[in-house]
Amino acid sequence: MAKGAAKRIAGQNEQTIRNLRLGMFVPTILSIMFRLLFRRNSLPPSKGSLAIYGMTYLPALFLSRYLENMGTSRRDPTTGALLSSGEDLSQPGVTEWCFDILYVTWACQVGSGLFGEWFWYLYLVIPLYAVFKIWSYFVGPMLGRSSDNSSSTGTSEKETLSKRQEKLRKRSERSERSDPRARATRK
């Protein structure tokens, strides 16, 4: 059963790596094509435009190679049997953020070819998101912003009782304020 899961992950990774390889050159071709069709006056691209393209293409190239190395499965050279399926490229966390950066880069490449150089401002989403994550996980709690959440956690503890604890609490409340007729029969 474990080998079946490894084969499934290896198959998914191979498809993802094929898409990554396509994604590294298709946006460039689309950008050039859109410039030829819709924005001929932007040809040849300015030095600033080429600099922006190069500065964003290098991290994308690095991240795609990183993901390819991480997700490539290893097989036995003689038998072709699967030795390692590689890391799962659909896992959340850093892998997901790498793909997000690649998608934003590709969108900026195509968008700049279609709409103009101002479309590169979309790339600012990446550092803004990083600042948000750093602030919410590290800086905010260090500055005491978590004290606001501590008052709400006290009320949430009462709300998050297990079903068994909730039944026991209701049973004890019923016995404390039971019906007067039931109290008379017990005496």
OpenMM code with the backbone's topology and positions (N, CA, C; nanometers):
from openmm import Vec3, app, unit

residues = "MET ALA LYS GLY ALA ALA LYS ARG ILE ALA GLY GLN ASN GLU GLN THR ILE ARG ASN LEU ARG LEU GLY MET PHE VAL PRO THR ILE LEU SER ILE MET PHE ARG LEU LEU PHE ARG ARG ASN SER LEU PRO PRO SER LYS GLY SER LEU ALA ILE TYR GLY MET THR TYR LEU PRO ALA LEU PHE LEU SER ARG TYR LEU GLU ASN MET GLY THR SER ARG ARG ASP PRO THR THR GLY ALA LEU LEU SER SER GLY GLU ASP LEU SER GLN PRO GLY VAL THR GLU TRP CYS PHE ASP ILE LEU TYR VAL THR TRP ALA CYS GLN VAL GLY SER GLY LEU PHE GLY GLU TRP PHE TRP TYR LEU TYR LEU VAL ILE PRO LEU TYR ALA VAL PHE LYS ILE TRP SER TYR PHE VAL GLY PRO MET LEU GLY ARG SER SER ASP ASN SER SER SER THR GLY THR SER GLU LYS GLU THR LEU SER LYS ARG GLN GLU LYS LEU ARG LYS ARG SER GLU ARG SER GLU ARG SER ASP PRO ARG ALA ARG ALA THR ARG LYS".split()
positions = [
    Vec3(0.0824, -0.1184, 0.0000),
    Vec3(0.0000, 0.0000, 0.0000),
    Vec3(0.0872, 0.1252, 0.0000),
    Vec3(0.1982, 0.1215, 0.0717),
    Vec3(0.2871, 0.2370, 0.0754),
    Vec3(0.3504, 0.2602, -0.0604),
    Vec3(0.3782, 0.1515, -0.1321),
    Vec3(0.4360, 0.1662, -0.2659),
    Vec3(0.3358, 0.2292, -0.3609),
    Vec3(0.2085, 0.2003, -0.3420),
    Vec3(0.1044, 0.2610, -0.4253),
    Vec3(0.0993, 0.4111, -0.4062),
    Vec3(0.1113, 0.4555, -0.2818),
    Vec3(0.1112, 0.5992, -0.2537),
    Vec3(0.2359, 0.6649, -0.3119),
    Vec3(0.3501, 0.5965, -0.3029),
    Vec3(0.4738, 0.6513, -0.3590),
    Vec3(0.4639, 0.6627, -0.5100),
    Vec3(0.4014, 0.5636, -0.5739),
    Vec3(0.3841, 0.5697, -0.7195),
    Vec3(0.2908, 0.6832, -0.7585),
    Vec3(0.1864, 0.7030, -0.6794),
    Vec3(0.0926, 0.8115, -0.7068),
    Vec3(0.1621, 0.9466, -0.6945),
    Vec3(0.2405, 0.9651, -0.5877),
    Vec3(0.3136, 1.0903, -0.5677),
    Vec3(0.4146, 1.1107, -0.6798),
    Vec3(0.4833, 1.0034, -0.7206),
    Vec3(0.5814, 1.0149, -0.8292),
    Vec3(0.5129, 1.0562, -0.9590),
    Vec3(0.3967, 1.0006, -0.9868),
    Vec3(0.3227, 1.0381, -1.1077),
    Vec3(0.2775, 1.1833, -1.1053),
    Vec3(0.2263, 1.2261, -0.9905),
    Vec3(0.1844, 1.3659, -0.9767),
    Vec3(0.3032, 1.4594, -0.9905),
    Vec3(0.4158, 1.4227, -0.9312),
    Vec3(0.5348, 1.5067, -0.9394),
    Vec3(0.5856, 1.5169, -1.0825),
    Vec3(0.5829, 1.4062, -1.1562),
    Vec3(0.6288, 1.4100, -1.2949),
    Vec3(0.5435, 1.5047, -1.3788),
    Vec3(0.4121, 1.5020, -1.3573),
    Vec3(0.3225, 1.5931, -1.4291),
    Vec3(0.3489, 1.7377, -1.3880),
    Vec3(0.3694, 1.7616, -1.2614),
    Vec3(0.3971, 1.8964, -1.2127),
    Vec3(0.5289, 1.9488, -1.2681),
    Vec3(0.6290, 1.8641, -1.2752),
    Vec3(0.7594, 1.9061, -1.3284),
    Vec3(0.7487, 1.9372, -1.4775),
    Vec3(0.6694, 1.8592, -1.5510),
    Vec3(0.6459, 1.8924, -1.6928),
    Vec3(0.5813, 2.0290, -1.7067),
    Vec3(0.4829, 2.0573, -1.6212),
    Vec3(0.4166, 2.1879, -1.6250),
    Vec3(0.5136, 2.2998, -1.5883),
    Vec3(0.6022, 2.2743, -1.4929),
    Vec3(0.7020, 2.3749, -1.4549),
    Vec3(0.7943, 2.4066, -1.5723),
    Vec3(0.8375, 2.3043, -1.6395),
    Vec3(0.9289, 2.3256, -1.7534),
    Vec3(0.8588, 2.4040, -1.8641),
    Vec3(0.7326, 2.3727, -1.8896),
    Vec3(0.6566, 2.4505, -1.9870),
    Vec3(0.6388, 2.5942, -1.9400),
    Vec3(0.6112, 2.6093, -1.8114),
    Vec3(0.5868, 2.7418, -1.7553),
    Vec3(0.7079, 2.8324, -1.7564),
    Vec3(0.8247, 2.7758, -1.7704),
    Vec3(0.9440, 2.8608, -1.7718),
    Vec3(0.9655, 2.9291, -1.9067),
    Vec3(0.9138, 2.8740, -2.0162),
    Vec3(0.9360, 2.9425, -2.1431),
    Vec3(0.8076, 2.9904, -2.2110),
    Vec3(0.6909, 2.9353, -2.1784),
    Vec3(0.5662, 2.9794, -2.2409),
    Vec3(0.5342, 3.1250, -2.2076),
    Vec3(0.5466, 3.1716, -2.0828),
    Vec3(0.5191, 3.3130, -2.0567),
    Vec3(0.6111, 3.4073, -2.1336),
    Vec3(0.7359, 3.3688, -2.1534),
    Vec3(0.8287, 3.4523, -2.2304),
    Vec3(0.7823, 3.4627, -2.3744),
    Vec3(0.7437, 3.3510, -2.4325),
    Vec3(0.6958, 3.3509, -2.5705),
    Vec3(0.5668, 3.4320, -2.5824),
    Vec3(0.4756, 3.4142, -2.4870),
    Vec3(0.3509, 3.4906, -2.4891),
    Vec3(0.3770, 3.6400, -2.4754),
    Vec3(0.4701, 3.6767, -2.3895),
    Vec3(0.5026, 3.8181, -2.3709),
    Vec3(0.5545, 3.8798, -2.5009),
    Vec3(0.6449, 3.8104, -2.5670),
    Vec3(0.6983, 3.8610, -2.6946),
    Vec3(0.5878, 3.8668, -2.7993),
    Vec3(0.5035, 3.7642, -2.8047),
    Vec3(0.3948, 3.7612, -2.9022),
    Vec3(0.2967, 3.8763, -2.8788),
    Vec3(0.2605, 3.9003, -2.7520),
    Vec3(0.1682, 4.0098, -2.7219),
    Vec3(0.2299, 4.1452, -2.7551),
    Vec3(0.3596, 4.1598, -2.7311),
    Vec3(0.4268, 4.2841, -2.7679),
    Vec3(0.4218, 4.3049, -2.9194),
    Vec3(0.4408, 4.1981, -2.9950),
    Vec3(0.4353, 4.2094, -3.1405),
    Vec3(0.2948, 4.2427, -3.1900),
    Vec3(0.1944, 4.1810, -3.1292),
    Vec3(0.0576, 4.2003, -3.1751),
    Vec3(-0.0061, 4.3304, -3.1277),
    Vec3(0.0134, 4.3645, -3.0010),
    Vec3(-0.0615, 4.4750, -2.9423),
    Vec3(0.0222, 4.5981, -2.9073),
    Vec3(0.1505, 4.5813, -2.8893),
    Vec3(0.2324, 4.6927, -2.8412),
    Vec3(0.3627, 4.7021, -2.9209),
    Vec3(0.3495, 4.7197, -3.0491),
    Vec3(0.4691, 4.7270, -3.1341),
    Vec3(0.5604, 4.8422, -3.0956),
    Vec3(0.5049, 4.9488, -3.0423),
    Vec3(0.5891, 5.0633, -3.0051),
    Vec3(0.6802, 5.0317, -2.8866),
    Vec3(0.6555, 4.9191, -2.8162),
    Vec3(0.7417, 4.8819, -2.7031),
    Vec3(0.8560, 4.7908, -2.7468),
    Vec3(0.8716, 4.7716, -2.8770),
    Vec3(0.9824, 4.6906, -2.9277),
    Vec3(1.0905, 4.7812, -2.9826),
    Vec3(1.2119, 4.7582, -2.9635),
    Vec3(1.2685, 4.6633, -2.8683),
    Vec3(1.2446, 4.7114, -2.7258),
    Vec3(1.2378, 4.6187, -2.6312),
    Vec3(1.2126, 4.6583, -2.4919),
    Vec3(1.3239, 4.7492, -2.4389),
    Vec3(1.2865, 4.8358, -2.3479),
    Vec3(1.3845, 4.9274, -2.2889),
    Vec3(1.4791, 4.8512, -2.1969),
    Vec3(1.5885, 4.9170, -2.1606),
    Vec3(1.6855, 4.8531, -2.0701),
    Vec3(1.6227, 4.8266, -1.9338),
    Vec3(1.5390, 4.9179, -1.8898),
    Vec3(1.4713, 4.8986, -1.7613),
    Vec3(1.3787, 4.7786, -1.7639),
    Vec3(1.3083, 4.7640, -1.8747),
    Vec3(1.2179, 4.6504, -1.8890),
    Vec3(1.2953, 4.5188, -1.8897),
    Vec3(1.4067, 4.5168, -1.9612),
    Vec3(1.4891, 4.3955, -1.9630),
    Vec3(1.5501, 4.3673, -1.8263),
    Vec3(1.5860, 4.4729, -1.7540),
    Vec3(1.6424, 4.4545, -1.6204),
    Vec3(1.5380, 4.3951, -1.5255),
    Vec3(1.4166, 4.4460, -1.5312),
    Vec3(1.3096, 4.3921, -1.4469),
    Vec3(1.2836, 4.2459, -1.4823),
    Vec3(1.2788, 4.2193, -1.6120),
    Vec3(1.2549, 4.0824, -1.6566),
    Vec3(1.3650, 3.9898, -1.6054),
    Vec3(1.4888, 4.0316, -1.6178),
    Vec3(1.6003, 3.9489, -1.5713),
    Vec3(1.6002, 3.9300, -1.4212),
    Vec3(1.5688, 4.0377, -1.3469),
    Vec3(1.5682, 4.0286, -1.1999),
    Vec3(1.4564, 3.9384, -1.1492),
    Vec3(1.3496, 3.9252, -1.2236),
    Vec3(1.2419, 3.8369, -1.1796),
    Vec3(1.2550, 3.6967, -1.2383),
    Vec3(1.3222, 3.6854, -1.3525),
    Vec3(1.3379, 3.5542, -1.4146),
    Vec3(1.4387, 3.4683, -1.3381),
    Vec3(1.5421, 3.5301, -1.2843),
    Vec3(1.6431, 3.4530, -1.2113),
    Vec3(1.5864, 3.3840, -1.0869),
    Vec3(1.5103, 3.4534, -1.0013),
    Vec3(1.4491, 3.3804, -0.8888),
    Vec3(1.3506, 3.2727, -0.9348),
    Vec3(1.2778, 3.3005, -1.0424),
    Vec3(1.1848, 3.1996, -1.0932),
    Vec3(1.2606, 3.0767, -1.1423),
    Vec3(1.3726, 3.0992, -1.2101),
    Vec3(1.4550, 2.9884, -1.2569),
    Vec3(1.5101, 2.9087, -1.1387),
    Vec3(1.5590, 2.9795, -1.0365),
    Vec3(1.6098, 2.9129, -0.9170),
    Vec3(1.5007, 2.8293, -0.8501),
    Vec3(1.3811, 2.8874, -0.8335),
    Vec3(1.2723, 2.8154, -0.7666),
    Vec3(1.2243, 2.6957, -0.8487),
    Vec3(1.2200, 2.7113, -0.9796),
    Vec3(1.1762, 2.5967, -1.0608),
    Vec3(1.2782, 2.4840, -1.0539),
    Vec3(1.4064, 2.5161, -1.0545),
    Vec3(1.5094, 2.4121, -1.0417),
    Vec3(1.5034, 2.3475, -0.9033),
    Vec3(1.4796, 2.4275, -0.8021),
    Vec3(1.4662, 2.3749, -0.6659),
    Vec3(1.3498, 2.2766, -0.6585),
    Vec3(1.2351, 2.3146, -0.7152),
    Vec3(1.1184, 2.2268, -0.7119),
    Vec3(1.1413, 2.1016, -0.7961),
    Vec3(1.2093, 2.1159, -0.9085),
    Vec3(1.2394, 1.9984, -0.9907),
    Vec3(1.3296, 1.9010, -0.9157),
    Vec3(1.4341, 1.9526, -0.8521),
    Vec3(1.5246, 1.8645, -0.7766),
    Vec3(1.4534, 1.7987, -0.6595),
    Vec3(1.3674, 1.8727, -0.5946),
    Vec3(1.2974, 1.8214, -0.4785),
    Vec3(1.1935, 1.7154, -0.5171),
    Vec3(1.1288, 1.7321, -0.6319),
    Vec3(1.0194, 1.6427, -0.6683),
    Vec3(1.0550, 1.5320, -0.7648),
    Vec3(1.1780, 1.5306, -0.8138),
    Vec3(1.2163, 1.4277, -0.9098),
    Vec3(1.2287, 1.2926, -0.8402),
    Vec3(1.1647, 1.1928, -0.9002),
    Vec3(1.1714, 1.0582, -0.8418),
    Vec3(1.3006, 0.9910, -0.8870),
    Vec3(1.3501, 0.9024, -0.8011),
    Vec3(1.4707, 0.8242, -0.8346),
    Vec3(1.4298, 0.6805, -0.8611),
    Vec3(1.4861, 0.6271, -0.9679),
    Vec3(1.4548, 0.4894, -1.0056),
    Vec3(1.5842, 0.4094, -1.0162),
    Vec3(1.5714, 0.2809, -0.9960),
    Vec3(1.6857, 0.1903, -1.0114),
    Vec3(1.7237, 0.1855, -1.1592),
    Vec3(1.8509, 0.2106, -1.1925),
    Vec3(1.8885, 0.2157, -1.3343),
    Vec3(1.8753, 0.0819, -1.4067),
    Vec3(1.8860, -0.0265, -1.3361),
    Vec3(1.8799, -0.1569, -1.4046),
    Vec3(1.7367, -0.2076, -1.4192),
    Vec3(1.6589, -0.1977, -1.3133),
    Vec3(1.5230, -0.2526, -1.3180),
    Vec3(1.4169, -0.1467, -1.3450),
    Vec3(1.4474, -0.0231, -1.3177),
    Vec3(1.3489, 0.0829, -1.3342),
    Vec3(1.2514, 0.0912, -1.2191),
    Vec3(1.2789, 0.0187, -1.1123),
    Vec3(1.1910, 0.0201, -0.9950),
    Vec3(1.2055, 0.1534, -0.9220),
    Vec3(1.0967, 0.1975, -0.8635),
    Vec3(1.0934, 0.3246, -0.7930),
    Vec3(1.1692, 0.3138, -0.6610),
    Vec3(1.2749, 0.3928, -0.6456),
    Vec3(1.3508, 0.3955, -0.5209),
    Vec3(1.2977, 0.5030, -0.4277),
    Vec3(1.2717, 0.6200, -0.4833),
    Vec3(1.2198, 0.7316, -0.4047),
    Vec3(1.1267, 0.8132, -0.4928),
    Vec3(1.0122, 0.8493, -0.4383),
    Vec3(0.9158, 0.9263, -0.5169),
    Vec3(0.9466, 1.0748, -0.5147),
    Vec3(1.0446, 1.1162, -0.4350),
    Vec3(1.0719, 1.2584, -0.4200),
    Vec3(0.9739, 1.3191, -0.3220),
    Vec3(0.9953, 1.4444, -0.2895),
    Vec3(0.9024, 1.5136, -0.2002),
    Vec3(0.7714, 1.5409, -0.2737),
    Vec3(0.6632, 1.5409, -0.1999),
    Vec3(0.5329, 1.5690, -0.2579),
    Vec3(0.5255, 1.7175, -0.2930),
    Vec3(0.5096, 1.7484, -0.4205),
    Vec3(0.5063, 1.8885, -0.4638),
    Vec3(0.3709, 1.9544, -0.4401),
    Vec3(0.2748, 1.8793, -0.3913),
    Vec3(0.1445, 1.9394, -0.3609),
    Vec3(0.1281, 1.9667, -0.2115),
    Vec3(0.2361, 1.9563, -0.1367),
    Vec3(0.2277, 1.9794, 0.0071),
    Vec3(0.2200, 2.1293, 0.0374),
    Vec3(0.1534, 2.1660, 0.1444),
    Vec3(0.1453, 2.3078, 0.1811),
    Vec3(0.2759, 2.3560, 0.2428),
    Vec3(0.2856, 2.4850, 0.2588),
    Vec3(0.4034, 2.5440, 0.3214),
    Vec3(0.4954, 2.6077, 0.2201),
    Vec3(0.6245, 2.5848, 0.2358),
    Vec3(0.7257, 2.6495, 0.1520),
    Vec3(0.7084, 2.6103, 0.0054),
    Vec3(0.6760, 2.4848, -0.0197),
    Vec3(0.6555, 2.4399, -0.1578),
    Vec3(0.5425, 2.5190, -0.2230),
    Vec3(0.4365, 2.5377, -0.1503),
    Vec3(0.3226, 2.6135, -0.2013),
    Vec3(0.3619, 2.7586, -0.2287),
    Vec3(0.4427, 2.8176, -0.1413),
    Vec3(0.4871, 2.9553, -0.1612),
    Vec3(0.5782, 2.9667, -0.2830),
    Vec3(0.6611, 2.8650, -0.3070),
    Vec3(0.7459, 2.8651, -0.4273),
    Vec3(0.6600, 2.8687, -0.5532),
    Vec3(0.5561, 2.7874, -0.5553),
    Vec3(0.4666, 2.7889, -0.6712),
    Vec3(0.3955, 2.9232, -0.6844),
    Vec3(0.3552, 2.9832, -0.5734),
    Vec3(0.2902, 3.1140, -0.5787),
    Vec3(0.3822, 3.2187, -0.6405),
    Vec3(0.5087, 3.2170, -0.6020),
    Vec3(0.6044, 3.3125, -0.6586),
    Vec3(0.6200, 3.2896, -0.8083),
    Vec3(0.6260, 3.1643, -0.8488),
    Vec3(0.6358, 3.1341, -0.9919),
    Vec3(0.5127, 3.1829, -1.0676),
    Vec3(0.3946, 3.1613, -1.0125),
    Vec3(0.2727, 3.2025, -1.0808),
    Vec3(0.2652, 3.3543, -1.0939),
    Vec3(0.3044, 3.4256, -0.9883),
    Vec3(0.3030, 3.5719, -0.9952),
    Vec3(0.4044, 3.6209, -1.0982),
    Vec3(0.5207, 3.5573, -1.1027),
    Vec3(0.6219, 3.5955, -1.2011),
    Vec3(0.5712, 3.5733, -1.3425),
    Vec3(0.5109, 3.4592, -1.3669),
    Vec3(0.4597, 3.4307, -1.5007),
    Vec3(0.3482, 3.5275, -1.5386),
    Vec3(0.2608, 3.5588, -1.4440),
    Vec3(0.1524, 3.6533, -1.4713),
    Vec3(0.2088, 3.7915, -1.5036),
    Vec3(0.3131, 3.8327, -1.4327),
    Vec3(0.3742, 3.9627, -1.4597),
    Vec3(0.4414, 3.9648, -1.5967),
    Vec3(0.5038, 3.8553, -1.6364),
    Vec3(0.5673, 3.8497, -1.7678),
    Vec3(0.4639, 3.8643, -1.8792),
    Vec3(0.3577, 3.7871, -1.8700),
    Vec3(0.2535, 3.7932, -1.9726),
    Vec3(0.1808, 3.9277, -1.9666),
    Vec3(0.1501, 3.9732, -1.8471),
    Vec3(0.0784, 4.1005, -1.8325),
    Vec3(0.1581, 4.2194, -1.8813),
    Vec3(0.2885, 4.2178, -1.8606),
    Vec3(0.3698, 4.3302, -1.9087),
    Vec3(0.3756, 4.3312, -2.0606),
    Vec3(0.3724, 4.2149, -2.1221),
    Vec3(0.3682, 4.2102, -2.2676),
    Vec3(0.2344, 4.2556, -2.3227),
    Vec3(0.1281, 4.2290, -2.2487),
    Vec3(-0.0064, 4.2609, -2.2959),
    Vec3(-0.0486, 4.4031, -2.2590),
    Vec3(-0.0224, 4.4445, -2.1353),
    Vec3(-0.0748, 4.5723, -2.0870),
    Vec3(0.0295, 4.6821, -2.0723),
    Vec3(0.1518, 4.6462, -2.0470),
    Vec3(0.2557, 4.7474, -2.0309),
    Vec3(0.3411, 4.7201, -1.9095),
    Vec3(0.4436, 4.8037, -1.8964),
    Vec3(0.5424, 4.7835, -1.7903),
    Vec3(0.4852, 4.8058, -1.6507),
    Vec3(0.3779, 4.8800, -1.6393),
    Vec3(0.3190, 4.9047, -1.5073),
    Vec3(0.2686, 4.7753, -1.4439),
    Vec3(0.2469, 4.6723, -1.5239),
    Vec3(0.1955, 4.5455, -1.4714),
    Vec3(0.2952, 4.4777, -1.3773),
    Vec3(0.4222, 4.5184, -1.3843),
    Vec3(0.5226, 4.4604, -1.2952),
    Vec3(0.4978, 4.4992, -1.1495),
    Vec3(0.4154, 4.6004, -1.1254),
    Vec3(0.3831, 4.6363, -0.9867),
    Vec3(0.3100, 4.5237, -0.9144),
    Vec3(0.2474, 4.4344, -0.9904),
    Vec3(0.1834, 4.3175, -0.9289),
    Vec3(0.2851, 4.2322, -0.8539),
    Vec3(0.4092, 4.2384, -0.8964),
    Vec3(0.5152, 4.1609, -0.8319),
    Vec3(0.5358, 4.2022, -0.6861),
    Vec3(0.4911, 4.3215, -0.6494),
    Vec3(0.5040, 4.3684, -0.5109),
    Vec3(0.4174, 4.2888, -0.4143),
    Vec3(0.3268, 4.2092, -0.4661),
    Vec3(0.2443, 4.1232, -0.3808),
    Vec3(0.3326, 4.0276, -0.3016),
    Vec3(0.4412, 3.9814, -0.3614),
    Vec3(0.5274, 3.8816, -0.2967),
    Vec3(0.5934, 3.9381, -0.1704),
    Vec3(0.6652, 4.0512, -0.1772),
    Vec3(0.7250, 4.1011, -0.0528),
    Vec3(0.6205, 4.1508, 0.0477),
    Vec3(0.5074, 4.2017, 0.0000),
    Vec3(0.4034, 4.2447, 0.0928),
    Vec3(0.3470, 4.1263, 0.1706),
    Vec3(0.3281, 4.0145, 0.1041),
    Vec3(0.2797, 3.8948, 0.1718),
    Vec3(0.3835, 3.8445, 0.2718),
    Vec3(0.5112, 3.8513, 0.2343),
    Vec3(0.6175, 3.8085, 0.3258),
    Vec3(0.6193, 3.8966, 0.4507),
    Vec3(0.6039, 4.0272, 0.4334),
    Vec3(0.6009, 4.1184, 0.5476),
    Vec3(0.4801, 4.0885, 0.6360),
    Vec3(0.3662, 4.0613, 0.5744),
    Vec3(0.2469, 4.0274, 0.6514),
    Vec3(0.2687, 3.9015, 0.7352),
    Vec3(0.3263, 3.7979, 0.6747),
    Vec3(0.3515, 3.6737, 0.7483),
    Vec3(0.4506, 3.6949, 0.8617),
    Vec3(0.5582, 3.7679, 0.8349),
    Vec3(0.6578, 3.7944, 0.9387),
    Vec3(0.5958, 3.8749, 1.0523),
    Vec3(0.5156, 3.9726, 1.0182),
    Vec3(0.4521, 4.0548, 1.1209),
    Vec3(0.3548, 3.9723, 1.2046),
    Vec3(0.2719, 3.8917, 1.1398),
    Vec3(0.1686, 3.8205, 1.2142),
    Vec3(0.2237, 3.7052, 1.2978),
    Vec3(0.3378, 3.6475, 1.2588),
    Vec3(0.3905, 3.5342, 1.3339),
    Vec3(0.5053, 3.5687, 1.4278),
    Vec3(0.5805, 3.6732, 1.3975),
    Vec3(0.6988, 3.7023, 1.4793),
    Vec3(0.6929, 3.8384, 1.5467),
    Vec3(0.6786, 3.9426, 1.4687),
    Vec3(0.6875, 4.0782, 1.5242),
    Vec3(0.5663, 4.1109, 1.6094),
    Vec3(0.4472, 4.0806, 1.5616),
    Vec3(0.3250, 4.1099, 1.6364),
    Vec3(0.3228, 4.0461, 1.7745),
    Vec3(0.3471, 3.9160, 1.7842),
    Vec3(0.3481, 3.8543, 1.9168),
    Vec3(0.4594, 3.9076, 2.0068),
    Vec3(0.5737, 3.9465, 1.9491),
    Vec3(0.6819, 3.9996, 2.0322),
    Vec3(0.6477, 4.1370, 2.0871),
    Vec3(0.5632, 4.2131, 2.0173),
    Vec3(0.5232, 4.3450, 2.0633),
    Vec3(0.4027, 4.3399, 2.1561),
    Vec3(0.3535, 4.2218, 2.1852),
    Vec3(0.2429, 4.2073, 2.2787),
    Vec3(0.1073, 4.2124, 2.2132),
    Vec3(0.1008, 4.1958, 2.0840),
    Vec3(-0.0279, 4.1963, 2.0160),
    Vec3(-0.1087, 4.0711, 2.0500),
    Vec3(-0.0429, 3.9693, 2.0999),
    Vec3(-0.1144, 3.8458, 2.1319),
    Vec3(-0.1952, 3.8600, 2.2605),
    Vec3(-0.1746, 3.9677, 2.3387),
    Vec3(-0.2502, 3.9847, 2.4623),
    Vec3(-0.3979, 4.0073, 2.4321),
    Vec3(-0.4299, 4.0644, 2.3171),
    Vec3(-0.5696, 4.0819, 2.2790),
    Vec3(-0.6356, 3.9461, 2.2566),
    Vec3(-0.5602, 3.8522, 2.2054),
    Vec3(-0.6143, 3.7193, 2.1788),
    Vec3(-0.6294, 3.6378, 2.3062),
    Vec3(-0.5545, 3.6701, 2.4128),
    Vec3(-0.5615, 3.5908, 2.5347),
    Vec3(-0.6971, 3.6049, 2.6021),
    Vec3(-0.7594, 3.7218, 2.5928),
    Vec3(-0.8908, 3.7380, 2.6534),
    Vec3(-0.9950, 3.6586, 2.5758),
    Vec3(-0.9782, 3.6481, 2.4460),
    Vec3(-1.0751, 3.5713, 2.3679),
    Vec3(-1.0530, 3.4217, 2.3838),
    Vec3(-0.9323, 3.3785, 2.4184),
    Vec3(-0.9089, 3.2353, 2.4353),
    Vec3(-0.9760, 3.1842, 2.5614),
    Vec3(-0.9928, 3.2677, 2.6616),
    Vec3(-1.0629, 3.2260, 2.7823),
    Vec3(-1.2078, 3.1928, 2.7533),
    Vec3(-1.2719, 3.2701, 2.6704),
    Vec3(-1.4104, 3.2399, 2.6344),
    Vec3(-1.4173, 3.1248, 2.5369),
    Vec3(-1.3154, 3.1098, 2.4531),
    Vec3(-1.3210, 3.0011, 2.3558),
    Vec3(-1.2984, 2.8657, 2.4228),
    Vec3(-1.2309, 2.8633, 2.5388),
    Vec3(-1.2139, 2.7374, 2.6101),
    Vec3(-1.3487, 2.6829, 2.6537),
    Vec3(-1.4390, 2.7707, 2.6990),
    Vec3(-1.5713, 2.7269, 2.7383),
    Vec3(-1.6494, 2.6768, 2.6180),
    Vec3(-1.6276, 2.7395, 2.5043),
    Vec3(-1.7013, 2.7020, 2.3851),
    Vec3(-1.6490, 2.5721, 2.3243),
    Vec3(-1.5248, 2.5384, 2.3501),
    Vec3(-1.4667, 2.4211, 2.2858),
    Vec3(-1.4608, 2.3016, 2.3796),
    Vec3(-1.5651, 2.2785, 2.4536),
    Vec3(-1.5728, 2.1602, 2.5370),
    Vec3(-1.6047, 2.0406, 2.4494),
    Vec3(-1.5536, 1.9259, 2.4875),
    Vec3(-1.5852, 1.8056, 2.4114),
    Vec3(-1.7307, 1.7686, 2.4370),
    Vec3(-1.7822, 1.6791, 2.3541),
    Vec3(-1.9222, 1.6385, 2.3690),
    Vec3(-1.9456, 1.5733, 2.5052),
    Vec3(-1.8506, 1.4944, 2.5487),
    Vec3(-1.8652, 1.4270, 2.6777),
    Vec3(-1.8664, 1.5285, 2.7916),
    Vec3(-1.7767, 1.6273, 2.7850),
    Vec3(-1.7732, 1.7295, 2.8889),
    Vec3(-1.9018, 1.8108, 2.8888),
    Vec3(-1.9546, 1.8386, 2.7710),
    Vec3(-2.0793, 1.9135, 2.7614),
    Vec3(-2.1957, 1.8349, 2.8223),
    Vec3(-2.2020, 1.7036, 2.7976),
    Vec3(-2.3076, 1.6204, 2.8553),
    Vec3(-2.2974, 1.6152, 3.0067),
    Vec3(-2.1749, 1.6008, 3.0582),
    Vec3(-2.1568, 1.5978, 3.2038),
    Vec3(-2.1969, 1.7299, 3.2676),
    Vec3(-2.1645, 1.8410, 3.2002),
    Vec3(-2.2011, 1.9721, 3.2550),
    Vec3(-2.3527, 1.9870, 3.2589),
    Vec3(-2.4214, 1.9456, 3.1526),
    Vec3(-2.5671, 1.9563, 3.1496),
    Vec3(-2.6309, 1.8663, 3.2546),
    Vec3(-2.5748, 1.7469, 3.2727),
    Vec3(-2.6293, 1.6547, 3.3711),
    Vec3(-2.6159, 1.7120, 3.5118),
    Vec3(-2.5010, 1.7722, 3.5404),
    Vec3(-2.4825, 1.8301, 3.6743),
    Vec3(-2.5741, 1.9502, 3.6947),
    Vec3(-2.5979, 2.0288, 3.5904),
    Vec3(-2.6901, 2.1420, 3.6041),
    Vec3(-2.8324, 2.0931, 3.6297),
    Vec3(-2.8706, 1.9850, 3.5644),
    Vec3(-3.0046, 1.9308, 3.5848),
    Vec3(-3.0224, 1.8809, 3.7272),
    Vec3(-2.9210, 1.8168, 3.7807),
    Vec3(-2.9342, 1.7635, 3.9159),
    Vec3(-2.9365, 1.8756, 4.0192),
    Vec3(-2.8688, 1.9863, 3.9920),
    Vec3(-2.8675, 2.0988, 4.0861),
    Vec3(-3.0008, 2.1701, 4.0900),
    Vec3(-3.0601, 2.1889, 3.9774),
    Vec3(-3.1883, 2.2611, 3.9748),
    Vec3(-3.2975, 2.1698, 3.9202),
    Vec3(-3.3131, 2.0621, 3.9869),
    Vec3(-3.4120, 1.9651, 3.9409),
    Vec3(-3.5529, 2.0123, 3.9752),
    Vec3(-3.6472, 1.9459, 3.9208),
    Vec3(-3.7878, 1.9779, 3.9386),
    Vec3(-3.8263, 1.9590, 4.0859),
    Vec3(-3.9031, 2.0528, 4.1439),
    Vec3(-3.9426, 2.0381, 4.2856),
    Vec3(-4.0200, 1.9089, 4.3116),
    Vec3(-4.0945, 1.8611, 4.2142),
    Vec3(-4.1693, 1.7359, 4.2336),
    Vec3(-4.0718, 1.6206, 4.2488),
    Vec3(-3.9614, 1.6245, 4.1716),
    Vec3(-3.8641, 1.5171, 4.1822),
    Vec3(-3.7924, 1.5241, 4.3161),
    Vec3(-3.7727, 1.6458, 4.3692),
    Vec3(-3.7067, 1.6614, 4.4969),
    Vec3(-3.7966, 1.6046, 4.6085),
    Vec3(-3.9264, 1.6240, 4.5984),
    Vec3(-4.0195, 1.5761, 4.7002),
    Vec3(-4.0240, 1.4241, 4.7021),
    Vec3(-4.0137, 1.3617, 4.5878),
    Vec3(-4.0182, 1.2158, 4.5844),
    Vec3(-3.8888, 1.1552, 4.6364),
    Vec3(-3.7762, 1.2255, 4.6230),
    Vec3(-3.6490, 1.1736, 4.6708),
    Vec3(-3.6438, 1.1764, 4.8242),
    Vec3(-3.7115, 1.2717, 4.8873),
    Vec3(-3.7069, 1.2830, 5.0324),
    Vec3(-3.7910, 1.1814, 5.0942),
] * unit.nanometer
topology = app.Topology()
chain = topology.addChain("A")
for resn in residues:
    res = topology.addResidue(resn, chain)
    for name in ("N", "CA", "C"):
        topology.addAtom(name, app.Element.getBySymbol(name[0]), res)
